[in-house]
């Protein structure tokens, strides 16, 4: 039992009330509250606030909810949250209240993806998803179906994106399915397009290039008459997948579509966020595509613009752009400069920030270096830094 659980049971015994009675007063099931007390479910801040109010304990229990989240692990607890969402969506359960609050939560997480380490962000999102699952089960309202189910699709898509950044392929695929299910239930083509674009991201980083391109095309097809963030991102990702497969003409056509769709985006669609797409992001994708095509001149031009537009806290795009540049330097014959630039890039990040796809991209650089054209010491130091990060991830 968790420290919170011990404190809760002590308070219940003090007041002579049962867990079942308290669960009813704070509007949750006894089974759910029991799971929270035992640690099988997360204690969310809103539940802790309700318990403090009903038990008259001031801020005693909210303190447990505000303790730092443990970093990501691929354990079964998060996967159980996802499966529970699948079940709730299949039953058609809808929330009636706090819809605007859920919309704000999603927007906040979308912006946090630009500057928060994935392992830290995952704990926050999973805690809110646990509460969203409960809300889906408890409330049924046809009028709220579209809005709340769309929020579920977006939250599941963010979970998938977070697992992509962590390099966890199995978990990404599971959350991609959940996001597709929710988007289909919501009946909103714009959300569906965005969800598919996130899925294409995952397939790309899993090296499923053909599937990445096909899913990206689907994301564009369902909103052909409505330029939106999902379509712009999907077109750029299609370009990256086509480039990785060596398809030059298809790459340029996809990047041109991304540029055109971007020119029609307005307002919040351009805000740096998982739910926005702007020129800085497009230039990163463009530079990556030309890196894959071994066209350093075009890649350097796009990378220059991407780095100029990259916000200070957007460490993922910053690091990935610089690692692409290092690969271009290596392909141009300057392996020593490539390793120096890459080492400087990774040294500018914390160990937590380096985890996942950034470390994997570092290995791509090493694999691109001909053995006879770089200093063994520089390559060894860079490899050791990557191995240290990878080893920490496994612990």
N, C-alpha and C positions, 0 to 999 in steps of 0.2 A: 504494500500500500504506500502511496506517496505521502510526503509531509502534509500536503493539502488534505488528503483523505483522512489522515490521523487527526488533524485539527478539526475537520468537519464532524467526524464522529464524536470527538470530545465535546464539541459545542452542542450536538444533538442530544447527547446523554445529559449534559448540564441542564438543558431546557426540557428534557423529558418528551421529546418529539421524535417521530420516526423519519427515516429518510424518504419513505413514500409520501408522507404528508408534506415535507418540505419541497419535494420535487413538484408536487401539484401546485404549490404556492409560487414557485419560480417558473412555472409553465414549461416543464420538461418531463420526460418520462423517468420513472424510478430507475429503470435499467440504464438509461443514459447517465444519470447522475452517479450511479454506482460505478459505471465504467470510468467516469472522470476521477472519482475518488481512488480507484485502483490503479490509475495511470494508463488504462487502455484507450482512453479518449483524452484529448487536450482540454485543459481548463481555459475557456475563453474569457476575456475581460468582461463581456456583457453578462455572462452567467455569474461570475464572481460578484459583480455589482448587485445583481438581483439577490444573491444569497446574503450578502452583507446587509442589504436593506431589510430582508425578511427576518434575519436572525438578530438584527440590531448590533452588529459587530463593527460599525464604523468602516474603516478601510482595511480590516485585518485580512480578509480573504482575497481582495483584489491584489494585494501584495504578492500572493502566490502566482497570479496570472501574469504579473508584470516582470517576473524574473526572466533573465535572458534566456532565449530559446536555445536549445542545443542545436548544433549544426546538423545538416542533412545526413541521414543514413538511409540506405535503400531497404529498410526493414518493412515488416508487414503492416505496421500501423497506418502508414500513409496509403498503402495499397488498399487497405480495408475501407478507408475514407472514400477512395475512388469508386470501389465496387458498390458501396452504399449509395453513392450518388447515382450510379447506373440504375440501381433498383428503384430509387425514388422517382427518377425521371420516367422509367417505364410504367410506373403506377399513375403518372399524371398528376402527382401531388404538387400543389402550388402554394406560395406564400401570399398572405393578404396584407401584411404590414411591413413597414420599414423598407419599402422598395427603393425610395430615393437614397436611403443610407447605403444600401447594397450597391447602387450605381456609383456612389462616391468612393466606396471601398475599391471597386474595380478600377476606377480611374487612378486612384492613388497607387495601386499596385502596378498599373501599366507604366506610370512614370518612374516608379522605383526600380523597374527592370533596367533602367539606363545606368544607374550608379550604385546599386546594392549588390553585394556578392550573392551568388545564386544560393549557396548553402544557407545563408542567413534568411534570405527572402522566402525560401521554401518552408521554413518553420512557421512564419507568419501566415502565409497563404493557406497552409494545411490546417491551421487552427481555425481560420475563418470558414474554410470549406466544411469543417466538421459541424459548425453551427448552421451553415447554409443547408447541409443535409438534413439537420433536425427541422429547420424551417420548412423545407420541402415536404417533409412527412406530416407535419402538424397542421398545415393550412391548405385549404382547397378553395380557390376562387378563380373562376374562368376569366374574370377581367384582369387578373394579375399574371396569367399564364405566360403571355408573350414577354413581358418585361423581366420577370424573375428567371425564366428559363434562358433568356438571352444572357443574363448575368452569369448563370451557371455555365453556359458555353464559354463565356469569356474567362471565367475563373479557371475552368478546366484547361483552356488553351494556355493560360499563363503558367499553370503547373507543367504542361507539356514543354513549354519554352524553357522553363527553369531546369527541367531534367535534360533538355538538349544542351544547355550551357554547362551542365555538370558531366556530360558525356555518358549518361545512363540511358542506353537505347531501349531496354526492356520497359522501364517505367514510362519513358516518352511515348512508346507505342500504345500503352494502356490508356494514358491520359488523352492521347489523340482520338482514340475511339470514343471516350466519354464526351469529349468536346464535340465530335461529330454528331453523336446522339442528341446532345442538348441543342445544338444548332438546328438540327432537323426538326426537333420538337418546337423550337421557337418560330420556325417558318420565316426567318429573316435572312434574305439573300446576302446582305452586307456582312452580317455576323458570320454566316456560313462561309463566305469568301475569306474572311479574316482567319477563321479556324483552320481552313484548308491551307492557307499560306503558312501558318505556324507549323502545320504538319509537314509541309514541303521542307521547311527549315530542318526539321528533325531527320527526314530521309536524306537530305543533303549531307548533314554531318555524320550520318550513319553509313555514308558511301553508297547508299541506294540511289544512284544518280538518275536512272531511268524512272523510278517511282517518284522521285522528287520532281522531275520535269512534268510527269503526267498529272500529279496532284496540283502542281502550280498552274497548269493549263486549265484544269477543272475549276480552280479558284477564280480564274479570269472569266471563264465561259459563263458562270452563273450570274455575273453582274456586267455583261458586255455593254449594256446601255447606261450603267451607273458607275462612273469613275469613283473609286473608293480606296481606302488604305490597303485592304486585303488584296485587291487587284494589282495595285502598284508594287507591293512587296512581292506578290507571287510572280509578276513578270520579271522582276529583278532576280529572283531565286531561280526561275526557269533559265535565265541567262547564265547564271553561275553553274547550274547543272549541265547545261549544254556545253559550256566552256570546258568543264572538267572532263567531258566526253570527247573533246576535240572538235566540236561542231561550230566552226567559225561563223557561218552565215546565220545559223539559228540563234547563236549568241547575240549577234548584233541586232537581229530582228526583235528579240525579247527585250534587250536593253532599250531599244527605241520605243517599244510599247510602254515600258516603265517610265521613261522620260515623258511621254505624252500623257499618261494617266496622272503623273505627278503634277503636271502643269494645270490640271483641273481641280486639284485638291485645295481646300480653303479652311481657314480658321483652325479649330482644334485638330483637324486632320493633319496639320503640319507640326503639331507640338511634339517635341522629343518624348516618345513614349512607345510602349508596345502597341498602342492603339493609334499611333501617328506615323507618318512617313514624310521625310523631308529630303532636301538635296544632299545633306551630309550623309545620310544613310544610303542614298542611291549611289553616291560617288564611292563609298566603301565597297558596295556590291559590284559596281563597275570595275573598280581597281582589282578586286578579287578575280573577276571573270577574265580580265586581260592578263593577270598573273598566271592563271591556269592555261591560257592560250600561248604563253611564252612571248608576250608582246610587251616588253618592259617599257617602251616609250609611251604607249597608251596607258599602261598601268601607272607609271610615275605621274602622269598628268592627272589622272583621277585621284590618286593617293594624295597628291599635294592639296587638292581641293577638299578632300575628305578630312584631312588633318586640320586644315584651316577652319572648317566648319564644326569640328567635333567639340562638344562642350567639355569643360575640364573634368567633370565627374564621370563621363561616359567612357569608362576604362576598357570595356570590352571592344567596342569599335576602334578605339585608339590603338589598343595593343594588336588587334587582328590586322589593322591597316599597316602598322609598322612591321609586323611579321611578314605580311605579303611583300612589303618593300624589301625586306631582307632576302626573301626568296628571289625576287627580281635581281637584286645585286649579285646573288650567287649565280643565277642563270646568265648574267652578263659577264661572268668571269672574275668577279671580285669577292671570292669566298671569305677572305679575311674581314673585309668591311661588313659583309653580311652577318658574320658571327658576332662582331663587335656591336653592331646596331641591334641585333636580336637580344644579346646579353643586356645591353643598356635598357631595352624595352622591358624585359622580364624583371630586371632589378628595380624598375620603377613601380612594380606592383607588390602587393602583399601576397603572402603564400595562399591565402584564401582566394584572392582575385585570380591567381594564376591557374587555379584548378579547372579541370574540364577541357573545353574546346581550345582554350589558349595554350595549354600544355600540349595538346594533340597537334596544334598548328606548329609548335616549336619542333616537334618530331618530324613534321613534314619538311621543315627547313633542313634538318640534319640529313634526311633521306635524299634531299635534292643535291647534296654536295658530293662531287667526285672525290674519291679518297685521296688522290694525289694532288689536290689543288687547295688544300687548306692546312693551317697549322694544327697538328694533332693536339697540342695543349689547349688551344682555344675551343676546339670541338669537344674535348674532354670536359672542360669546365662547364660548357653549355649543357652537355648531356647530363652531367651530375646535378645541375640545377633542376632540370626537367625530372630526373629520377627522384630527387628529393621531394618534389611536389607530388609526384605520382604515388610515392611511398606513403606520404602523409594522408592522401586520399583513401588509401586502403585500410588505414588504421581505424 
